Amino acid sequence: MKAKNGLIFFSVAVGLGIFVFLLLYDWVKIPAGHVGVLVNLYGSSRGVQAEELSVGRYWEGPGEEIYIFPVYERNYVWTQDVQEGSPADESFTFQTAEGLAVNADIGITCTVEHDKVSTLFEKYRLHLDEIVSGPLRNAVRDAINRHAASMTVEEVYSEKKVQLMDTVFKEVAKEFKPKGIQVSKISLIGTFRLPNSVLEALNAKITATQRAMQRENELREAEAEARKRIVQAKADAEANEIRQRTITPLLIEQQKLENQRMAIEKWNGVMPSFTGDGAMPFIQIK
């Protein structure tokens, strides 16, 4: 009886131990294309474990947390459209040199470097999505604000738009490269949004400039055509003058003789005939 009770007690104890183990520990899977970092949340050893976790399954014990980072290229967008990316308006608003407010949707493409996952976590102690929506987005916003503030609204909207985005990309990429994030692209989604009054004025100015350039091109073409006609007329006049100087009485007589020779060669030897009343036609032959 005692042996049976002991077996029951042992079974209960084992079951309870397994239950407690499953309650305290979590089975975490690190999928392909990801790297894990095991973090001790409590005690003197709290912090990042020196060894990163590769693809596989791991037990996450009490006081531990495994952070999983994707190490493949990912795209993020910060837009005004609440249906894309985030339910909140994440677009950027900045000011130009004139103090005019400009709004824009921005996209970014980045990759976490495989061998710098621990470095990245030590810096921010956040998941990747939190880093992108926090520190990385702030860096993009600050760069746009700083560089756009020295540009006119016309430059931002047209001729220096590409230059602005390229400058922001290079600055942010340089800042985050040592931290473990490789930024491969920062781009404008759509176009900059301006106040309607400013947009209408800019469009009118652009249209006027295009028309002026068209008229200038037409004028250049007309001037070129006129110069071409003048050169041709001058060439014709010089050719005529040269021909007139070279025509002599001897050349004229030679041309007459040549014409007579050609007429004789074409004659078939038959004298002209005449029928009807009247006198016989008289032909004088020299």
Helices and strands as residue ranges (DSSP letters): H 2-24, E 26-30, E 34-40, E 47-48, E 56-60, E 64-70, E 74-78, E 92-95, E 101-112, G 114-116, H 117-124, H 128-131, I 132-136, H 137-148, H 153-157, H 161-176, E 181-193, H 196-246, H 249-266
